[in-house]
Amino acid sequence: MNRYSQRHENLRTSPIRDIMHAINVPGMVSLAGGLPSPDSFPALTSLTVEASQLQYGASEGEQLLREYLAESLNQRGIPTHPEQVLILTGSQQGIDLAAKLFVDPDTVVAIESPTYLAALQTFNYFGARYLEFVPGQNCYWPSQTNQTEHPSLVYAVPNFQNPTGHVYSMEERQGLAAACDQTRSVLFEDDPYRDIVFEPCDRTPICSLLKRSSWIYQSSLSKTLAPGLRLGYMTSSPDLFPKLVQLKQAADLHSCRVAQQLALALLNSDNANERLQQNLQNYTHRKSYFNDLLNRIFGDLANWETPKGGLFFWLKLNTPYRLDTRKLLPTALQRHIAFMPGEYFYPVLQSQVSNRSADHPGIGTLRLNFSHASEHDAAIALEKLAELIKISQVPH
Ligand SMILES: Cc1ncc(COP(=O)(O)O)c(C=O)c1O
């Protein structure tokens, strides 16, 4: 018998990774993952890699890329020196590092509910206990708990949240910063979608509003360059940075140097900004087209808010159709439509407290990605999905 770690008991497969396997089935239309459009990827010209670049590198990352990203962080209102930038192997790695730094079994982590599925997967693995908050509601967590039980870590995705698409108002940002300061809870701000923006909205980093608390801020190159490069980046308050670097050293020594060099070349290329603007135009068009499809096909079935950025629509099924969408998924996959049941994004399922439909808070929700499927395929997939929901309708 293998003697596994206790943490291993909390190991679960990610439903999204499982669905991603199904996506490779020929003919499958995916509205499931947060996949950027293949048309958005940069054209790759040849890249000369010097032999020295193939040597082991610095754990913090390639200096020129750190300089580029420090400048970008400065522009968004987070004063950052290049020495305070840590390159990550995807921003998913940042979640792992933050969890390793702060989460023991039973550590209280405050999260939006619903929240990013793979963050739940990581926090669960380390044994987190959750305090859920809704941006702008109540006074965040202090009202839910006694004074001794403040969260050690507060995980938030303030811009075009995954899965809801919500973007915090300035008031909500200030409220969350004040709550962190008041309880000396560490803010972990995850911002991978900030540049996928369709209309003007406040995107002030919440960490820049903090007065006392420590913080971690991270973003990604996956949504604006290419997810296959597996590159993200992180900065933090000075007290945390050396610890995060040490955790990175222990995790993978450093991120791929060739990928970093390629990313830097793409970010510095003459048409980098033009490409981003073109992608934003395409995504804005796709988002509007998808919204029109939803109005036509899902108008009576569900309600949603049109996202101001990001890659997702978040649907709540109307009462007569409010079924557990997890149960819909196998049939949907058989009919070559992949989507994400919304129930998976709630911590209640992950912590195994309750998996039953009746008392699940996210029942009747689904997340649909609009950036990957073609317009033609999206229309067909939505028609089929609506049909499935109608025939599966639970009598009330
Ligand atoms: C909120 C959030 N954080 C982190 C990630 C991880 O992104 P990556 O590891 O590709 O940088 C994602 C991916 O979709 C995400 O939605």
The ligand as a Gaussian input file, in Angstrom:
#p B3LYP/6-31G(d) Opt

LIG

0 1
 C       -9.236000      33.399000     -13.427000
 C       -8.151000      32.598000     -14.065000
 N       -6.953000      32.540000     -13.461000
 C       -5.934000      31.839000     -13.984000
 C       -6.092000      31.158000     -15.171000
 C       -4.929000      30.348000     -15.683000
 O       -4.438000      30.876000     -16.861000
 P       -2.993000      30.509000     -17.445000
 O       -2.390000      29.464000     -16.569000
 O       -3.228000      30.046000     -18.828000
 O       -2.198000      31.790000     -17.375000
 C       -7.317000      31.192000     -15.849000
 C       -7.498000      30.455000     -17.107000
 O       -8.498000      30.428000     -17.751000
 C       -8.374000      31.930000     -15.275000
 O       -9.581000      31.996000     -15.845000

